[in-house]
């Protein structure tokens, strides 16, 4: 063995900087001794064994290996892996990121390098664990801003549930912790040497090449390139490219913005017309358009803001919808909007829930309604209802409205017409910052559980108590526009810790379901009691005929799904629905009820095409005869002739002809219907454009700009 080799091996052994020269001199003398005395060594030394060599690995391999383990372990746990090209790209991203961080650490003293590497390994494990439990609980991965935004509230409101989920997942946590355990056990076999800056620079070039190779693999196919660029969502990126790449894209797009989708041709966008000179459809009554005919192309010359330009480009290409026979049907009437926590229409029964049945069977009935799961739990459902947009930024979506011009919301428009506007919630006032968001959406006041006159400290809070405490605040102040976000229907569903389920257990004892599903029914009985009281008060005051009630869910009851967080060993949601749903469309089919006392004696008005939550805002604006620019709405007035289209955040969509699943790139027709390739291609473009438009509106003060410049 040459003295250079001995010296090189010895140089990787961690030691104090002050001892380096001494150790080197000792090694030099030892090498010289071996070279000069190899042939003359005493015979008794010949039988002695050489010192046992410990095989070591450079510490820089640790982080790439940890990234690889965590990425593919979390993919294994969720049971789905992306395409081969994306797996290779995700692996390359892990290697490049690990080498980069490890290379930076190698510029530091070895002991500090060792400590920082171990610390980063544990932080990565914690982050991946949190993401796993988010996905397990809410069926969605959340970016870092969303996690930080909801962390305090989750810890306070659902702390016991979180601890229980963690304790029940010891095996999974052990799997995540395996890299850290191995790093500690084999710490003596890992050598951390200091790298010269010149060598680090050369290695950094290699890292960049590997990263470029990763990007080329991930974006090689058009299907994945769109998801990487204009159709980016954090959750979808994790599922297709891995958590590491999703975090990198999230950071890049937070700084630069997500690339705008290519707009389809103007004639391909849904709508009924775009100019005042267009011949009117010959009907019993001549209807104009719901629009102010703003020159959006001119407005594009007045700004350089990327998001404003994206929104204005969409608006200039979009077509408004016509007024119709339902325009102004509810003009001047009171409005109560109810976003019911985890509501599902299966709970409606003519005998057990007469108030809910009254809403469902009278007034306006929607035969094919969807509430897509936007990710981020309740607050994204609220955003789609109140803002009429596709929530593209998780829990941050509605919070991006703070401090902006929100004059387009139903409450803002009705406040301008002299309505009293109020919002209520029987949860914490600052959870999801509702105490800041809701007053800015046009509600003169926002009252949470602490401000309710009837409030029992329980989990979850009582919807019945919320209605009883609040109705008196507005019932004599008509016309009024009121919004309720309920909470009784929240999971976990059981008869041991869910207060509302316990209170109403006897009322669902005869149902032929598991205790978990029975508890879900029982939880919704408290909403039923609150609605019964509301109907009584409206009728006692003689204003039922002048009041409109709108009820829909905030999202599907995901706490019925199998998962550690909800303590469900099987999928109780399938039991509730009565079938094993196969995709997001079947899972997210829900209900929208629009009731008014004046319609009760008439035949129900039926809406047959596919509709969803962003359609609520333009539909209500039309029904109440409010002025609005329909071309700026992501959804549609369901009574117009605009083509129906339901859109999910990953750009999946449902039309009158079938369902396009963007996660698989497949189209499933409805029944005997068929769709041409050009039809599917057109609606894919329209869906992507509407998602891009929603994202732009959430990231700029669009209506503030419009109101200042038109």
Secondary structure, 3 states (H helix, E strand, C coil): CCHHHHHHHHHCCCCCHHHHHHHHHHHHHHHHHHHHHCCCCCHHHCCCCCCCCCCCEECCHHHHHHHHHHHHHHHHHHCCCCCHHHHHHHHHHHHHHHHHHHHHHCCCCHHHHHHHHHHHHHHHHHHHHHHHHHHHHHCCCCCHHHHHHHHHHHHHHCHHHHHHHHHCCHHHHHHHHHHHHHHHHCHHHEECCCCCHHHHHHHHHHHHHHHHHHHHHHCCCHHHHHHHCCCCCHHHHHHHHCHHHHHHHHHHHHHHCCCCCCCCCHHHCCCCECCCCCCCCCCCCCCCECCCCCCHHHHHHHCCCHHHHHHHHHHHHCCECECCCCCCCCCCCEEEEEEECCCCHHHCCCCCCHHHHHHHHCCEEECCEECCCCCCCHHHHHHHHHHCCCCCCCCHHHHCCCCCCCCCCHHHHHHHCCCEEEEEECCCCCHHHHHHHHHHHCCCEEECHHHCCCCCCCCCCCHHHHHHHHHHHHCCCCCEEEEEECCCCCCCCCCCCCHHHHHCHHHHCCCCCCHHHHHHHHHHHHHHHHHHHHHHHHHHCCCHHHEEEEEEECCCCHHHCCECCCCECCCHHHHHHCCCCCCHHHHHECCEEEEEHHHCCCCCEEECCCEECHHHHHHHHHHCCCCCCHHHCCCCCCCCCCCCCEECCCCCEECCCEEEECCCCEEEECCCCCCCHHHHHHHHHHHHHHHHHHHHHHCCCHHHHHHHHC
